[in-house]
Amino acid sequence: MIAARSSGRAALRFLPWLAAYLLVMAAVTASLVYARRQVIASLGTAKARAEWQAWKAETEKQARSPGPVKRRQIQSDEPPALVLLRDHFGTIVAMSLTVSSCFFAFLMIVARGLRKSP
């Protein structure tokens, strides 16, 4: 009976940490979804594509011109931010949640250590 009470208290001590973790992970995910929508809305337009094609043509021209520094030619037909957030969004979310989880665990260990130190 005593063991059941102590394990119940231990579970209640981790409840605020679990709530904080879920809140932080939800905030990270919501921020990424918002950023993705903004990037697709701004770079997915015909005007943005025309600007990117103009920039690509300019870099091709600069790559052909002689000079002390040779510029590399752009290969992509679309802006890299658009391709990244449109085509690889799942990977971005997975890695962001992994890194955020590690950082959260580190902060939890530090906070618990500070609480227990004299």
Biopython code that builds the backbone (N, CA, C, O; Angstrom):
import numpy as np
from Bio.PDB.StructureBuilder import StructureBuilder

atoms = [
    (1, "MET", "N", (0.810, -1.191, 0.000)),
    (1, "MET", "CA", (0.000, 0.000, 0.000)),
    (1, "MET", "C", (0.855, 1.257, 0.000)),
    (1, "MET", "O", (0.544, 2.227, -0.691)),
    (2, "ILE", "N", (1.928, 1.240, 0.771)),
    (2, "ILE", "CA", (2.816, 2.392, 0.825)),
    (2, "ILE", "C", (3.508, 2.566, -0.526)),
    (2, "ILE", "O", (3.677, 3.689, -1.002)),
    (3, "ALA", "N", (3.903, 1.459, -1.139)),
    (3, "ALA", "CA", (4.562, 1.527, -2.448)),
    (3, "ALA", "C", (3.610, 2.088, -3.493)),
    (3, "ALA", "O", (4.029, 2.830, -4.381)),
    (4, "ALA", "N", (2.340, 1.740, -3.394)),
    (4, "ALA", "CA", (1.364, 2.253, -4.356)),
    (4, "ALA", "C", (1.186, 3.758, -4.200)),
    (4, "ALA", "O", (1.036, 4.477, -5.188)),
    (5, "ARG", "N", (1.204, 4.232, -2.957)),
    (5, "ARG", "CA", (1.081, 5.678, -2.734)),
    (5, "ARG", "C", (2.294, 6.431, -3.253)),
    (5, "ARG", "O", (2.156, 7.483, -3.875)),
    (6, "SER", "N", (3.492, 5.892, -2.998)),
    (6, "SER", "CA", (4.696, 6.591, -3.438)),
    (6, "SER", "C", (4.822, 6.587, -4.957)),
    (6, "SER", "O", (5.294, 7.562, -5.541)),
    (7, "SER", "N", (4.403, 5.496, -5.602)),
    (7, "SER", "CA", (4.471, 5.477, -7.064)),
    (7, "SER", "C", (3.424, 6.411, -7.662)),
    (7, "SER", "O", (3.648, 7.000, -8.719)),
    (8, "GLY", "N", (2.281, 6.548, -6.988)),
    (8, "GLY", "CA", (1.261, 7.492, -7.442)),
    (8, "GLY", "C", (1.730, 8.925, -7.330)),
    (8, "GLY", "O", (1.450, 9.743, -8.206)),
    (9, "ARG", "N", (2.453, 9.244, -6.241)),
    (9, "ARG", "CA", (3.012, 10.598, -6.078)),
    (9, "ARG", "C", (4.091, 10.870, -7.114)),
    (9, "ARG", "O", (4.192, 11.977, -7.643)),
    (10, "ALA", "N", (4.897, 9.852, -7.399)),
    (10, "ALA", "CA", (5.953, 10.022, -8.402)),
    (10, "ALA", "C", (5.340, 10.294, -9.775)),
    (10, "ALA", "O", (5.851, 11.107, -10.545)),
    (11, "ALA", "N", (4.247, 9.607, -10.066)),
    (11, "ALA", "CA", (3.578, 9.839, -11.353)),
    (11, "ALA", "C", (3.001, 11.247, -11.412)),
    (11, "ALA", "O", (3.016, 11.883, -12.466)),
    (12, "LEU", "N", (2.492, 11.736, -10.280)),
    (12, "LEU", "CA", (1.939, 13.094, -10.252)),
    (12, "LEU", "C", (3.027, 14.160, -10.378)),
    (12, "LEU", "O", (2.770, 15.254, -10.881)),
    (13, "ARG", "N", (4.254, 13.841, -9.916)),
    (13, "ARG", "CA", (5.348, 14.808, -10.053)),
    (13, "ARG", "C", (5.759, 14.996, -11.509)),
    (13, "ARG", "O", (6.214, 16.072, -11.897)),
    (14, "PHE", "N", (5.598, 13.950, -12.311)),
    (14, "PHE", "CA", (5.989, 14.048, -13.715)),
    (14, "PHE", "C", (4.873, 14.590, -14.607)),
    (14, "PHE", "O", (5.112, 14.892, -15.776)),
    (15, "LEU", "N", (3.698, 14.715, -14.088)),
    (15, "LEU", "CA", (2.574, 15.216, -14.871)),
    (15, "LEU", "C", (2.791, 16.640, -15.384)),
    (15, "LEU", "O", (2.506, 16.899, -16.553)),
    (16, "PRO", "N", (3.285, 17.579, -14.560)),
    (16, "PRO", "CA", (3.561, 18.917, -15.113)),
    (16, "PRO", "C", (4.642, 18.906, -16.189)),
    (16, "PRO", "O", (4.570, 19.661, -17.159)),
    (17, "TRP", "N", (5.656, 18.036, -16.011)),
    (17, "TRP", "CA", (6.699, 17.925, -17.029)),
    (17, "TRP", "C", (6.132, 17.388, -18.341)),
    (17, "TRP", "O", (6.485, 17.861, -19.422)),
    (18, "LEU", "N", (5.260, 16.407, -18.235)),
    (18, "LEU", "CA", (4.627, 15.843, -19.427)),
    (18, "LEU", "C", (3.765, 16.891, -20.125)),
    (18, "LEU", "O", (3.788, 17.009, -21.350)),
    (19, "ALA", "N", (3.011, 17.644, -19.340)),
    (19, "ALA", "CA", (2.179, 18.701, -19.927)),
    (19, "ALA", "C", (3.042, 19.762, -20.602)),
    (19, "ALA", "O", (2.715, 20.226, -21.695)),
    (20, "ALA", "N", (4.141, 20.149, -19.957)),
    (20, "ALA", "CA", (5.048, 21.147, -20.547)),
    (20, "ALA", "C", (5.678, 20.608, -21.834)),
    (20, "ALA", "O", (5.805, 21.332, -22.822)),
    (21, "TYR", "N", (6.070, 19.336, -21.811)),
    (21, "TYR", "CA", (6.666, 18.723, -23.000)),
    (21, "TYR", "C", (5.679, 18.717, -24.163)),
    (21, "TYR", "O", (6.024, 19.101, -25.281)),
    (22, "LEU", "N", (4.460, 18.282, -23.896)),
    (22, "LEU", "CA", (3.451, 18.235, -24.957)),
    (22, "LEU", "C", (3.137, 19.630, -25.477)),
    (22, "LEU", "O", (2.908, 19.807, -26.673)),
    (23, "LEU", "N", (3.123, 20.614, -24.599)),
    (23, "LEU", "CA", (2.872, 21.997, -25.008)),
    (23, "LEU", "C", (4.002, 22.523, -25.899)),
    (23, "LEU", "O", (3.748, 23.170, -26.915)),
    (24, "VAL", "N", (5.233, 22.245, -25.518)),
    (24, "VAL", "CA", (6.384, 22.707, -26.319)),
    (24, "VAL", "C", (6.395, 22.022, -27.681)),
    (24, "VAL", "O", (6.627, 22.677, -28.697)),
    (25, "MET", "N", (6.149, 20.718, -27.717)),
    (25, "MET", "CA", (6.153, 19.999, -28.997)),
    (25, "MET", "C", (5.008, 20.464, -29.899)),
    (25, "MET", "O", (5.163, 20.540, -31.118)),
    (26, "ALA", "N", (3.865, 20.770, -29.299)),
    (26, "ALA", "CA", (2.747, 21.313, -30.083)),
    (26, "ALA", "C", (3.106, 22.688, -30.635)),
    (26, "ALA", "O", (2.760, 23.006, -31.773)),
    (27, "ALA", "N", (3.795, 23.502, -29.843)),
    (27, "ALA", "CA", (4.204, 24.836, -30.299)),
    (27, "ALA", "C", (5.222, 24.736, -31.438)),
    (27, "ALA", "O", (5.150, 25.496, -32.403)),
    (28, "VAL", "N", (6.159, 23.810, -31.327)),
    (28, "VAL", "CA", (7.150, 23.622, -32.392)),
    (28, "VAL", "C", (6.457, 23.196, -33.684)),
    (28, "VAL", "O", (6.734, 23.741, -34.752)),
    (29, "THR", "N", (5.566, 22.230, -33.584)),
    (29, "THR", "CA", (4.853, 21.739, -34.764)),
    (29, "THR", "C", (3.976, 22.831, -35.377)),
    (29, "THR", "O", (3.955, 23.004, -36.595)),
    (30, "ALA", "N", (3.259, 23.561, -34.538)),
    (30, "ALA", "CA", (2.398, 24.640, -35.043)),
    (30, "ALA", "C", (3.235, 25.727, -35.718)),
    (30, "ALA", "O", (2.823, 26.274, -36.741)),
    (31, "SER", "N", (4.399, 26.043, -35.161)),
    (31, "SER", "CA", (5.269, 27.052, -35.768)),
    (31, "SER", "C", (5.765, 26.602, -37.138)),
    (31, "SER", "O", (5.831, 27.398, -38.075)),
    (32, "LEU", "N", (6.113, 25.329, -37.248)),
    (32, "LEU", "CA", (6.577, 24.821, -38.540)),
    (32, "LEU", "C", (5.463, 24.820, -39.580)),
    (32, "LEU", "O", (5.694, 25.155, -40.742)),
    (33, "VAL", "N", (4.262, 24.444, -39.167)),
    (33, "VAL", "CA", (3.130, 24.458, -40.093)),
    (33, "VAL", "C", (2.840, 25.877, -40.557)),
    (33, "VAL", "O", (2.573, 26.107, -41.736)),
    (34, "TYR", "N", (2.894, 26.833, -39.627)),
    (34, "TYR", "CA", (2.670, 28.239, -39.981)),
    (34, "TYR", "C", (3.751, 28.732, -40.950)),
    (34, "TYR", "O", (3.447, 29.393, -41.943)),
    (35, "ALA", "N", (5.013, 28.406, -40.655)),
    (35, "ALA", "CA", (6.110, 28.822, -41.533)),
    (35, "ALA", "C", (5.962, 28.207, -42.923)),
    (35, "ALA", "O", (6.222, 28.866, -43.929)),
    (36, "ARG", "N", (5.550, 26.959, -42.972)),
    (36, "ARG", "CA", (5.356, 26.290, -44.267)),
    (36, "ARG", "C", (4.276, 26.992, -45.083)),
    (36, "ARG", "O", (4.451, 27.243, -46.275)),
    (37, "ARG", "N", (3.163, 27.304, -44.434)),
    (37, "ARG", "CA", (2.080, 28.001, -45.144)),
    (37, "ARG", "C", (2.535, 29.352, -45.671)),
    (37, "ARG", "O", (2.206, 29.734, -46.794)),
    (38, "GLN", "N", (3.297, 30.076, -44.851)),
    (38, "GLN", "CA", (3.772, 31.394, -45.274)),
    (38, "GLN", "C", (4.726, 31.284, -46.463)),
    (38, "GLN", "O", (4.630, 32.062, -47.412)),
    (39, "VAL", "N", (5.631, 30.334, -46.412)),
    (39, "VAL", "CA", (6.604, 30.185, -47.497)),
    (39, "VAL", "C", (5.912, 29.751, -48.779)),
    (39, "VAL", "O", (6.208, 30.277, -49.852)),
    (40, "ILE", "N", (5.000, 28.804, -48.681)),
    (40, "ILE", "CA", (4.289, 28.348, -49.885)),
    (40, "ILE", "C", (3.439, 29.477, -50.453)),
    (40, "ILE", "O", (3.342, 29.630, -51.671)),
    (41, "ALA", "N", (2.822, 30.271, -49.578)),
    (41, "ALA", "CA", (1.995, 31.380, -50.056)),
    (41, "ALA", "C", (2.843, 32.455, -50.738)),
    (41, "ALA", "O", (2.406, 33.056, -51.720)),
    (42, "SER", "N", (4.046, 32.700, -50.229)),
    (42, "SER", "CA", (4.854, 33.768, -50.813)),
    (42, "SER", "C", (5.704, 33.298, -51.990)),
    (42, "SER", "O", (5.879, 34.046, -52.952)),
    (43, "LEU", "N", (6.234, 32.081, -51.939)),
    (43, "LEU", "CA", (7.121, 31.611, -53.005)),
    (43, "LEU", "C", (6.430, 30.729, -54.029)),
    (43, "LEU", "O", (7.032, 30.388, -55.047)),
    (44, "GLY", "N", (5.197, 30.356, -53.791)),
    (44, "GLY", "CA", (4.489, 29.493, -54.716)),
    (44, "GLY", "C", (3.704, 30.241, -55.784)),
    (44, "GLY", "O", (3.005, 29.618, -56.584)),
    (45, "THR", "N", (3.807, 31.555, -55.810)),
    (45, "THR", "CA", (3.055, 32.348, -56.777)),
    (45, "THR", "C", (3.791, 32.424, -58.113)),
    (45, "THR", "O", (4.985, 32.139, -58.204)),
    (46, "ALA", "N", (3.060, 32.807, -59.122)),
    (46, "ALA", "CA", (3.666, 32.966, -60.453)),
    (46, "ALA", "C", (4.686, 34.101, -60.456)),
    (46, "ALA", "O", (5.714, 34.015, -61.128)),
    (47, "LYS", "N", (4.404, 35.157, -59.709)),
    (47, "LYS", "CA", (5.341, 36.292, -59.631)),
    (47, "LYS", "C", (6.660, 35.856, -58.995)),
    (47, "LYS", "O", (7.734, 36.218, -59.476)),
    (48, "ALA", "N", (6.579, 35.082, -57.917)),
    (48, "ALA", "CA", (7.794, 34.604, -57.247)),
    (48, "ALA", "C", (8.591, 33.674, -58.160)),
    (48, "ALA", "O", (9.821, 33.719, -58.179)),
    (49, "ARG", "N", (7.891, 32.837, -58.911)),
    (49, "ARG", "CA", (8.592, 31.949, -59.850)),
    (49, "ARG", "C", (9.276, 32.752, -60.957)),
    (49, "ARG", "O", (10.389, 32.421, -61.365)),
    (50, "ALA", "N", (8.622, 33.797, -61.438)),
    (50, "ALA", "CA", (9.234, 34.647, -62.460)),
    (50, "ALA", "C", (10.473, 35.352, -61.906)),
    (50, "ALA", "O", (11.480, 35.477, -62.602)),
    (51, "GLU", "N", (10.400, 35.812, -60.657)),
    (51, "GLU", "CA", (11.566, 36.444, -60.026)),
    (51, "GLU", "C", (12.708, 35.438, -59.862)),
    (51, "GLU", "O", (13.874, 35.774, -60.070)),
    (52, "TRP", "N", (12.363, 34.203, -59.487)),
    (52, "TRP", "CA", (13.387, 33.174, -59.344)),
    (52, "TRP", "C", (14.028, 32.854, -60.688)),
    (52, "TRP", "O", (15.245, 32.686, -60.762)),
    (53, "GLN", "N", (13.234, 32.766, -61.747)),
    (53, "GLN", "CA", (13.794, 32.496, -63.078)),
    (53, "GLN", "C", (14.705, 33.642, -63.527)),
    (53, "GLN", "O", (15.739, 33.413, -64.154)),
    (54, "ALA", "N", (14.313, 34.870, -63.202)),
    (54, "ALA", "CA", (15.171, 36.021, -63.542)),
    (54, "ALA", "C", (16.490, 35.943, -62.784)),
    (54, "ALA", "O", (17.552, 36.212, -63.345)),
    (55, "TRP", "N", (16.420, 35.575, -61.508)),
    (55, "TRP", "CA", (17.640, 35.439, -60.712)),
    (55, "TRP", "C", (18.502, 34.297, -61.236)),
    (55, "TRP", "O", (19.728, 34.406, -61.265)),
    (56, "LYS", "N", (17.875, 33.217, -61.645)),
    (56, "LYS", "CA", (18.604, 32.083, -62.202)),
    (56, "LYS", "C", (19.314, 32.492, -63.498)),
    (56, "LYS", "O", (20.469, 32.127, -63.715)),
    (57, "ALA", "N", (18.629, 33.241, -64.351)),
    (57, "ALA", "CA", (19.250, 33.718, -65.596)),
    (57, "ALA", "C", (20.417, 34.644, -65.300)),
    (57, "ALA", "O", (21.432, 34.614, -65.996)),
    (58, "GLU", "N", (20.275, 35.470, -64.267)),
    (58, "GLU", "CA", (21.362, 36.385, -63.877)),
    (58, "GLU", "C", (22.577, 35.596, -63.387)),
    (58, "GLU", "O", (23.709, 35.944, -63.724)),
    (59, "THR", "N", (22.364, 34.554, -62.609)),
    (59, "THR", "CA", (23.501, 33.765, -62.131)),
    (59, "THR", "C", (24.167, 33.003, -63.270)),
    (59, "THR", "O", (25.382, 32.806, -63.254)),
    (60, "GLU", "N", (23.384, 32.574, -64.259)),
    (60, "GLU", "CA", (23.977, 31.916, -65.426)),
    (60, "GLU", "C", (24.862, 32.897, -66.183)),
    (60, "GLU", "O", (25.936, 32.539, -66.666)),
    (61, "LYS", "N", (24.398, 34.139, -66.280)),
    (61, "LYS", "CA", (25.176, 35.176, -66.961)),
    (61, "LYS", "C", (26.455, 35.476, -66.178)),
    (61, "LYS", "O", (27.524, 35.635, -66.767)),
    (62, "GLN", "N", (26.344, 35.550, -64.863)),
    (62, "GLN", "CA", (27.521, 35.819, -64.033)),
    (62, "GLN", "C", (28.501, 34.646, -64.051)),
    (62, "GLN", "O", (29.708, 34.854, -63.933)),
    (63, "ALA", "N", (28.002, 33.417, -64.198)),
    (63, "ALA", "CA", (28.874, 32.245, -64.240)),
    (63, "ALA", "C", (29.710, 32.229, -65.510)),
    (63, "ALA", "O", (30.831, 31.720, -65.509)),
    (64, "ARG", "N", (29.175, 32.781, -66.593)),
    (64, "ARG", "CA", (29.901, 32.816, -67.871)),
    (64, "ARG", "C", (30.900, 33.963, -67.952)),
    (64, "ARG", "O", (31.862, 33.888, -68.716)),
    (65, "SER", "N", (30.689, 35.018, -67.179)),
    (65, "SER", "CA", (31.570, 36.183, -67.276)),
    (65, "SER", "C", (32.886, 35.919, -66.545)),
    (65, "SER", "O", (32.908, 35.283, -65.491)),
    (66, "PRO", "N", (33.988, 36.421, -67.124)),
    (66, "PRO", "CA", (35.283, 36.221, -66.471)),
    (66, "PRO", "C", (35.411, 37.157, -65.264)),
    (66, "PRO", "O", (34.817, 38.235, -65.222)),
    (67, "GLY", "N", (36.181, 36.724, -64.317)),
    (67, "GLY", "CA", (36.391, 37.533, -63.132)),
    (67, "GLY", "C", (37.243, 36.780, -62.127)),
    (67, "GLY", "O", (37.586, 35.617, -62.337)),
    (68, "PRO", "N", (37.582, 37.448, -61.035)),
    (68, "PRO", "CA", (38.434, 36.783, -60.047)),
    (68, "PRO", "C", (37.721, 35.651, -59.302)),
    (68, "PRO", "O", (38.361, 34.721, -58.811)),
    (69, "VAL", "N", (36.422, 35.739, -59.225)),
    (69, "VAL", "CA", (35.653, 34.704, -58.535)),
    (69, "VAL", "C", (34.624, 34.142, -59.505)),
    (69, "VAL", "O", (33.874, 34.892, -60.130)),
    (70, "LYS", "N", (34.593, 32.833, -59.627)),
    (70, "LYS", "CA", (33.635, 32.208, -60.533)),
    (70, "LYS", "C", (32.380, 31.852, -59.751)),
    (70, "LYS", "O", (32.446, 31.173, -58.727)),
    (71, "ARG", "N", (31.255, 32.308, -60.233)),
    (71, "ARG", "CA", (29.965, 32.017, -59.593)),
    (71, "ARG", "C", (29.416, 30.715, -60.152)),
    (71, "ARG", "O", (29.480, 30.451, -61.352)),
    (72, "ARG", "N", (28.871, 29.903, -59.239)),
    (72, "ARG", "CA", (28.246, 28.666, -59.683)),
    (72, "ARG", "C", (26.857, 28.951, -60.223)),
    (72, "ARG", "O", (26.155, 29.846, -59.753)),
    (73, "GLN", "N", (26.489, 28.186, -61.199)),
    (73, "GLN", "CA", (25.175, 28.316, -61.818)),
    (73, "GLN", "C", (24.128, 27.642, -60.938)),
    (73, "GLN", "O", (24.372, 26.564, -60.396)),
    (74, "ILE", "N", (22.964, 28.272, -60.793)),
    (74, "ILE", "CA", (21.870, 27.691, -60.017)),
    (74, "ILE", "C", (21.220, 26.593, -60.853)),
    (74, "ILE", "O", (20.949, 26.784, -62.039)),
    (75, "GLN", "N", (20.972, 25.435, -60.226)),
    (75, "GLN", "CA", (20.400, 24.299, -60.935)),
    (75, "GLN", "C", (18.890, 24.187, -60.756)),
    (75, "GLN", "O", (18.191, 23.700, -61.644)),
    (76, "SER", "N", (18.398, 24.631, -59.626)),
    (76, "SER", "CA", (16.987, 24.435, -59.287)),
    (76, "SER", "C", (16.080, 25.380, -60.063)),
    (76, "SER", "O", (16.421, 26.541, -60.289)),
    (77, "ASP", "N", (14.920, 24.869, -60.468)),
    (77, "ASP", "CA", (13.932, 25.699, -61.149)),
    (77, "ASP", "C", (13.013, 26.418, -60.170)),
    (77, "ASP", "O", (12.234, 27.283, -60.569)),
    (78, "GLU", "N", (13.102, 26.064, -58.883)),
    (78, "GLU", "CA", (12.284, 26.686, -57.846)),
    (78, "GLU", "C", (13.182, 27.107, -56.696)),
    (78, "GLU", "O", (14.276, 26.564, -56.538)),
    (79, "PRO", "N", (12.737, 28.070, -55.885)),
    (79, "PRO", "CA", (13.534, 28.483, -54.728)),
    (79, "PRO", "C", (13.747, 27.321, -53.757)),
    (79, "PRO", "O", (12.827, 26.537, -53.523)),
    (80, "PRO", "N", (14.943, 27.203, -53.194)),
    (80, "PRO", "CA", (15.227, 26.090, -52.280)),
    (80, "PRO", "C", (14.307, 26.052, -51.060)),
    (80, "PRO", "O", (13.948, 24.965, -50.607)),
    (81, "ALA", "N", (13.920, 27.190, -50.521)),
    (81, "ALA", "CA", (13.023, 27.206, -49.358)),
    (81, "ALA", "C", (11.674, 26.595, -49.710)),
    (81, "ALA", "O", (11.089, 25.882, -48.896)),
    (82, "LEU", "N", (11.185, 26.861, -50.890)),
    (82, "LEU", "CA", (9.912, 26.294, -51.327)),
    (82, "LEU", "C", (10.017, 24.779, -51.473)),
    (82, "LEU", "O", (9.144, 24.045, -51.010)),
    (83, "VAL", "N", (11.074, 24.317, -52.109)),
    (83, "VAL", "CA", (11.270, 22.874, -52.306)),
    (83, "VAL", "C", (11.422, 22.185, -50.952)),
    (83, "VAL", "O", (10.843, 21.123, -50.722)),
    (84, "LEU", "N", (12.197, 22.786, -50.063)),
    (84, "LEU", "CA", (12.444, 22.186, -48.754)),
    (84, "LEU", "C", (11.160, 22.050, -47.942)),
    (84, "LEU", "O", (10.866, 20.975, -47.418)),
    (85, "LEU", "N", (10.405, 23.122, -47.838)),
    (85, "LEU", "CA", (9.209, 23.090, -47.001)),
    (85, "LEU", "C", (8.019, 22.412, -47.670)),
    (85, "LEU", "O", (7.087, 21.998, -46.980)),
    (86, "ARG", "N", (8.026, 22.293, -48.961)),
    (86, "ARG", "CA", (6.926, 21.618, -49.647)),
    (86, "ARG", "C", (7.179, 20.122, -49.769)),
    (86, "ARG", "O", (6.288, 19.316, -49.503)),
    (87, "ASP", "N", (8.391, 19.750, -50.169)),
    (87, "ASP", "CA", (8.677, 18.353, -50.486)),
    (87, "ASP", "C", (9.278, 17.553, -49.337)),
    (87, "ASP", "O", (9.181, 16.326, -49.328)),
    (88, "HIS", "N", (9.893, 18.218, -48.375)),
    (88, "HIS", "CA", (10.586, 17.521, -47.293)),
    (88, "HIS", "C", (10.075, 17.936, -45.918)),
    (88, "HIS", "O", (10.824, 17.919, -44.941)),
    (89, "PHE", "N", (8.813, 18.305, -45.845)),
    (89, "PHE", "CA", (8.270, 18.834, -44.602)),
    (89, "PHE", "C", (8.230, 17.782, -43.492)),
    (89, "PHE", "O", (8.482, 18.110, -42.333)),
    (90, "GLY", "N", (7.926, 16.561, -43.813)),
    (90, "GLY", "CA", (7.886, 15.499, -42.797)),
    (90, "GLY", "C", (9.237, 15.306, -42.127)),
    (90, "GLY", "O", (9.314, 15.123, -40.912)),
    (91, "THR", "N", (10.296, 15.347, -42.917)),
    (91, "THR", "CA", (11.645, 15.216, -42.370)),
    (91, "THR", "C", (11.976, 16.401, -41.473)),
    (91, "THR", "O", (12.590, 16.232, -40.420)),
    (92, "ILE", "N", (11.578, 17.582, -41.880)),
    (92, "ILE", "CA", (11.837, 18.769, -41.076)),
    (92, "ILE", "C", (11.120, 18.672, -39.737)),
    (92, "ILE", "O", (11.701, 18.984, -38.697)),
    (93, "VAL", "N", (9.875, 18.247, -39.754)),
    (93, "VAL", "CA", (9.110, 18.120, -38.504)),
    (93, "VAL", "C", (9.747, 17.059, -37.612)),
    (93, "VAL", "O", (9.916, 17.284, -36.413)),
    (94, "ALA", "N", (10.098, 15.915, -38.177)),
    (94, "ALA", "CA", (10.696, 14.832, -37.380)),
    (94, "ALA", "C", (12.004, 15.276, -36.736)),
    (94, "ALA", "O", (12.228, 15.024, -35.552)),
    (95, "MET", "N", (12.855, 15.923, -37.492)),
    (95, "MET", "CA", (14.137, 16.369, -36.938)),
    (95, "MET", "C", (13.954, 17.491, -35.924)),
    (95, "MET", "O", (14.659, 17.530, -34.915)),
    (96, "SER", "N", (13.033, 18.387, -36.172)),
    (96, "SER", "CA", (12.779, 19.475, -35.225)),
    (96, "SER", "C", (12.251, 18.936, -33.903)),
    (96, "SER", "O", (12.655, 19.398, -32.836)),
    (97, "LEU", "N", (11.355, 17.966, -33.968)),
    (97, "LEU", "CA", (10.828, 17.375, -32.742)),
    (97, "LEU", "C", (11.897, 16.572, -32.008)),
    (97, "LEU", "O", (11.915, 16.549, -30.778)),
    (98, "THR", "N", (12.783, 15.915, -32.744)),
    (98, "THR", "CA", (13.872, 15.165, -32.112)),
    (98, "THR", "C", (14.825, 16.099, -31.379)),
    (98, "THR", "O", (15.167, 15.860, -30.221)),
    (99, "VAL", "N", (15.250, 17.155, -32.048)),
    (99, "VAL", "CA", (16.169, 18.109, -31.422)),
    (99, "VAL", "C", (15.488, 18.820, -30.255)),
    (99, "VAL", "O", (16.104, 19.015, -29.207)),
    (100, "SER", "N", (14.240, 19.205, -30.422)),
    (100, "SER", "CA", (13.504, 19.865, -29.340)),
    (100, "SER", "C", (13.325, 18.935, -28.148)),
    (100, "SER", "O", (13.399, 19.378, -27.002)),
    (101, "SER", "N", (13.093, 17.666, -28.403)),
    (101, "SER", "CA", (12.946, 16.700, -27.313)),
    (101, "SER", "C", (14.251, 16.543, -26.539)),
    (101, "SER", "O", (14.241, 16.478, -25.309)),
    (102, "CYS", "N", (15.364, 16.483, -27.248)),
    (102, "CYS", "CA", (16.662, 16.382, -26.572)),
    (102, "CYS", "C", (16.932, 17.630, -25.737)),
    (102, "CYS", "O", (17.400, 17.527, -24.603)),
    (103, "PHE", "N", (16.648, 18.782, -26.276)),
    (103, "PHE", "CA", (16.848, 20.034, -25.537)),
    (103, "PHE", "C", (15.921, 20.098, -24.328)),
    (103, "PHE", "O", (16.335, 20.537, -23.256)),
    (104, "PHE", "N", (14.678, 19.669, -24.488)),
    (104, "PHE", "CA", (13.743, 19.672, -23.379)),
    (104, "PHE", "C", (14.211, 18.712, -22.284)),
    (104, "PHE", "O", (14.137, 19.046, -21.101)),
    (105, "ALA", "N", (14.693, 17.520, -22.662)),
    (105, "ALA", "CA", (15.202, 16.564, -21.679)),
    (105, "ALA", "C", (16.390, 17.140, -20.926)),
    (105, "ALA", "O", (16.498, 16.968, -19.712)),
    (106, "PHE", "N", (17.283, 17.821, -21.636)),
    (106, "PHE", "CA", (18.426, 18.458, -20.990)),
    (106, "PHE", "C", (17.959, 19.505, -19.981)),
    (106, "PHE", "O", (18.446, 19.542, -18.851)),
    (107, "LEU", "N", (17.016, 20.354, -20.389)),
    (107, "LEU", "CA", (16.518, 21.378, -19.466)),
    (107, "LEU", "C", (15.798, 20.753, -18.274)),
    (107, "LEU", "O", (15.882, 21.277, -17.163)),
    (108, "MET", "N", (15.100, 19.656, -18.482)),
    (108, "MET", "CA", (14.423, 18.978, -17.381)),
    (108, "MET", "C", (15.439, 18.427, -16.390)),
    (108, "MET", "O", (15.245, 18.549, -15.180)),
    (109, "ILE", "N", (16.510, 17.829, -16.876)),
    (109, "ILE", "CA", (17.550, 17.292, -15.997)),
    (109, "ILE", "C", (18.207, 18.419, -15.214)),
    (109, "ILE", "O", (18.448, 18.277, -14.015)),
    (110, "VAL", "N", (18.498, 19.530, -15.870)),
    (110, "VAL", "CA", (19.107, 20.674, -15.190)),
    (110, "VAL", "C", (18.160, 21.240, -14.135)),
    (110, "VAL", "O", (18.582, 21.533, -13.016)),
    (111, "ALA", "N", (16.892, 21.393, -14.481)),
    (111, "ALA", "CA", (15.923, 21.951, -13.531)),
    (111, "ALA", "C", (15.748, 21.026, -12.330)),
    (111, "ALA", "O", (15.675, 21.499, -11.196)),
    (112, "ARG", "N", (15.680, 19.734, -12.558)),
    (112, "ARG", "CA", (15.544, 18.796, -11.436)),
    (112, "ARG", "C", (16.795, 18.808, -10.578)),
    (112, "ARG", "O", (16.707, 18.706, -9.354)),
    (113, "GLY", "N", (17.952, 18.931, -11.198)),
    (113, "GLY", "CA", (19.206, 18.995, -10.433)),
    (113, "GLY", "C", (19.278, 20.268, -9.599)),
    (113, "GLY", "O", (19.728, 20.231, -8.454)),
    (114, "LEU", "N", (18.845, 21.380, -10.153)),
    (114, "LEU", "CA", (18.855, 22.626, -9.409)),
    (114, "LEU", "C", (17.878, 22.584, -8.232)),
    (114, "LEU", "O", (18.138, 23.162, -7.177)),
    (115, "ARG", "N", (16.774, 21.907, -8.421)),
    (115, "ARG", "CA", (15.781, 21.804, -7.346)),
    (115, "ARG", "C", (16.292, 20.963, -6.192)),
    (115, "ARG", "O", (15.973, 21.232, -5.034)),
    (116, "LYS", "N", (17.078, 19.950, -6.500)),
    (116, "LYS", "CA", (17.567, 19.037, -5.453)),
    (116, "LYS", "C", (18.872, 19.484, -4.826)),
    (116, "LYS", "O", (19.254, 18.965, -3.777)),
    (117, "SER", "N", (19.572, 20.438, -5.441)),
    (117, "SER", "CA", (20.847, 20.873, -4.878)),
    (117, "SER", "C", (20.604, 21.749, -3.642)),
    (117, "SER", "O", (19.592, 22.444, -3.545)),
    (118, "PRO", "N", (21.561, 21.698, -2.696)),
    (118, "PRO", "CA", (21.368, 22.488, -1.463)),
    (118, "PRO", "C", (21.499, 23.978, -1.670)),
    (118, "PRO", "O", (21.361, 24.749, -0.720)),
]
sb = StructureBuilder()
sb.init_structure("model")
sb.init_model(0)
sb.init_chain("A")
sb.init_seg("    ")
for serial, (resi, resn, name, xyz) in enumerate(atoms, 1):
    if name == "N":
        sb.init_residue(resn, " ", resi, " ")
    sb.init_atom(name, np.array(xyz, "f"), 0.0, 1.0, " ", f" {name:<3s}", serial, name[0])
structure = sb.get_structure()
